[in-house]
Amino acid sequence: MPLAAACLGGPAFAAEGPSPPSYSLPWLLRSAAIANVVRLDETLAFFDQPDGTSSGTYVTSFQAARKVGRFAPVLRESWVHNSPGASQSGSGFSNPLVGVSYVRPAGVWRASAFFATTLPLGSGGGDNPEPATQAAMSAAINARSGMDNALFAVNYWTLIAGVGAARVTPSLTLQVEATLLQLTRVRGPESQDGSRTNFTAGLHVGHFFSRRLSLGGELRVQLWLSDAAPVRKDPAAREQATLAAGPRLHFKLGGTSWIRPGLSYSRALDKPMSSKGYGIVQLDVPMSF
């Protein structure tokens, strides 16, 4: 799930004086920097139904973070719209996420930690959910490459803990992270899993070509550590790997404020997403101040 920003994506980069920072902001991994941030990104996932019809899932994600020393409280929320070919379209809000990020720099290295929880308030939950809304929440998991699945597990309360490390030099960023998610069902039918355990990990590589242009690539893996319902239904769903890459621009707005719009494209490396021909475009617009 990661749960981009946050584990889900997290707070963005810090503003570092008059020059753009050399840190390459990840696409769905957490940031290895602390700042006051608002971040809006739009994810458009296109895939094929078994009957060959094209479908689309659209996820609008909002994040906000406030710098408090080396810590940053984080808030995340997403809106989902799913258009599954000839079937009924559905929309709804995800579970909100609240958490805190911590980053400790040491020369060119940065160590990070993240702790969060989701609130099981999302649309499409409970004993009698609207089928189209429930389908939209399920579709959003793949649209976000499985990294944000706790946001869309609307019947579950999830505890999230993650760690990461980054090496940041003037032109190159290398970053890794790992996250453990423990999901506990608090509403919905008892036929659903009482609990689930999920793991996500990722690698980000970013390079600055100039003060205004960087390119970032990301390898992401989502793994079910328990035999959750998706795994029982399709053993191939236990693990999902995706690869993303794209450019990002960097503009100073005045003072210490920066806006860094980026556009990435993701593809699935294995089943079940690869068998559906997933192509994912993410427009990411973070602003720090």
N, C-alpha and C positions, 0 to 999 in steps of 0.2 A: 504494500500500500504505500509504502510508504507511502505512504502516506507520505508526496511530496510532499515542501515546504514543509516546515515541520517535516515528519518522516516522509515525511510527508512534505518536502520543499523547504520548510523552515524559514527563518528570517534571512534577509539578504545581506549582502556585503556591507562593509563599513565605508563611509566616505573618509578619505585619507588626504585632506588638504586639497590644494588646487589641481593636482594631477590625478588622473584616473587611477584607481588602485590596480595592481597587477593581478589581483585575484579573479579567476574565471568563475562566474556564478553558475552552479549546476542547473539542470533543467528540472529534474524531479528529486534529486538528492537534497539533503539539507545543506544549508550554507555553513561554511567554516569561518564565519565572521559575525559580529554583533553590530546592529545599528537600529535606529528608528526607521521602520520600513512599512510601506503599504505596497501590496503586490497583487496584481490582477492578471490571471492568465486564462486563455480560452483554448480548450482542447477539442479537436474535431477528429473523431475516429470513424473510419469508413471500413466496412467489412461486408462479406457476402453471407446471405442466409442459405440454408441447405437447398432451397429451391432455386438458388441462383440470383435472387433479387438482391439489389444493393441496399444497405442500411447505413444509418449514421447515428452516432451518439455524440452529444455536445455537452461538455462539462465546463462551466464557468467557476473558477476558484478564486476566492478572496482570502488574503492573508494580511495580518497586521502584527507588528512586533514593536516593542518599546525597549530601548537600551537602558539597562540598570547595571552599571559597572561591566562585569564580564558576563552578565546574565541578560536574557531577553525573554520576557513573557510573550507567548505566541497565541494568536487566535486564528482559526481557519474555519471556513464554511464554503460549501459548493452548491451550485444549482445544476441540475441535470435535465437534459431533454433527450429522449430517445425516439428515433423514427425507424422502427423495425420493418422496413419494406411494406408489405401489404397489411401487416397487423396494426393494431391501434397504437398511436403514439402516446407516450407518457412523460410526465415531468415531476420534479419534486426537489426538495432540499435534502442534503446529506446530513449525517450527524455533525454537529459542531465539535471542534477539537480545541482544547485548551492545554497549554503546556509551557515549558520553559527550556530554553537553550543555554548552553554554557560553552564558552570558547576560551582556551588559554594559549596564547602565542608563546613561542620559544624560538627566536631567530626566524629561519625560513619555515619552521614547522608550526602547525596549529593542531592542538588536540581539542576535541569537542565531545559534548554529551548532550543528550536530549531525553526529557521525561514528559509524558503527556497522558491525557485520558480523553476519550470521546464521551459525549453525552448521548444516550440512545433516544434521540428526539427526531430522527430523520423521517421523511415521508416514506410511505409504503411498508410500514411496520405494523405490529400488532397481530391479532388473531384473524382479522378479516381485511387484509390490505386490498387496495385497488390493484388488480392484476397488471395494468399497464404501468402504474407507478412502481410496483415491485420489480417489474422487468427493467425499468429504467435504472434503478439502483444497481441491479446485477450487471447491466451493460456498462455502467460507469467504471466498474472495477477493471475491466479490460482496457477501457479507454485511457485509464491512467496507469497502464502497464502493470497492474497488480500492486503498485507501490503504495496506494492510498486505500487499500481495501477496507480498513477499519472505518473510514468515513461512510462507506456505503453498506456496511453490515448493520442495518438500522435496528435490528432487534438485539444487538449486542453492546454491552459496555466493555470497552477495551482499555487495558493498561499498556503503555508503550514505553520502551526504554531503548536507547540507541547510543552508540559511540562512533567516533570517526577520527580521522587524521588527514591532514593535508600538508603538502610541501609546496610553498608558494615562492617563486622567484620572479624577477621582473617580466619574463615573457611566458613562463610555463607554470601551470597548476596541475598537480597530481593529487587526487583525493580519493579516499576509500571510506566506506561506512558500513555498519551492520546494525540491524534493528530487530528486536524481539517484540512480538505483539501477543498478548493473552486476551482472548475474547471470551466473555461470559454472557450467556443469554439471560436477559432480564424481562423480555416480553415476547409475544408471539407463541405459536403452537409448541407443545412439548415434543412434537415429532422432530423438531429441529435439534441440532447438536446442542447439548448443554454448555459445552465449552469447546474452543478451538485454539490451536497454537500456530502462529504464523511467523515466518522469518523473512526479512528482506535484506538485500545487500547490493552495493553498487560501486562502480569505479568511474570517476570523471577525469577527463584530460582536457585541459584548455590551453589555448595559445593566443597571445596578443600579437597581431600583425602590425598594429599602430595604436596610437592613443585612443582612437575612436572605434576600432574594430577588433573583435576577438572571435575565435571559433572554438566551440566546445563539443566534445563527444562523450557519450555516457553508455556504459554497459550496466544493465540492471537485472537482478534475479529475485524472484518471489518464490518461496518454498513453504508448503504446508508441512509442519512437523507432526501434526496429528492427522488421523484419518478422517478429516472433515468431509462433509457431504459432497463438496465438489470433487474430491478425490475418489470417493466411493462411486460416484456417478461416472467419472472418467479418470482412470489412473494417470493419464497424461497431464491432468491438471495439477498434479502435485508440485510441479516446478514449471515456471514460466520465465523465459529470458527474452529481453528486448534490447535493442540498440538504437540510440538516438544521436543526431548530430545537427548542428546548425550554427549560424552566425549570430552575434550580438553586437549592438551599437551602444556607445557610451557618450552621453551628453550632459554637460553641467548646466543646471538650471539657475544657479546663483547661490552664493554663500557656500554651504556644504551639501547642497541638494544635487542629486544626480538622478537621471532616468536612464534605464539600460534595456531598451526593447530588444527582444530576441525572437527568432523563429527557428523551430527545430522540426525534424521529421523522424519518426520512429517506425521500426519494423520489428515484428516478432521473429525470433530465431528458432523457435520450436513450437510444437503443438501444445495446447489446442488453438492458440491464436493464429499461428501460421497457416493452419488448415482452412481458416476462414478468410485469409487474405488481408489481414489487418494492415492498414496504413494510417498513421496518426500524425496530425499536424498540431503543434503547440505554439501559440502566440503568447509570449510571456512579457509583461510590462511591469517590472519592479521599479519603485522610486524610493530612494533613501534621503533622509533629511536630518 
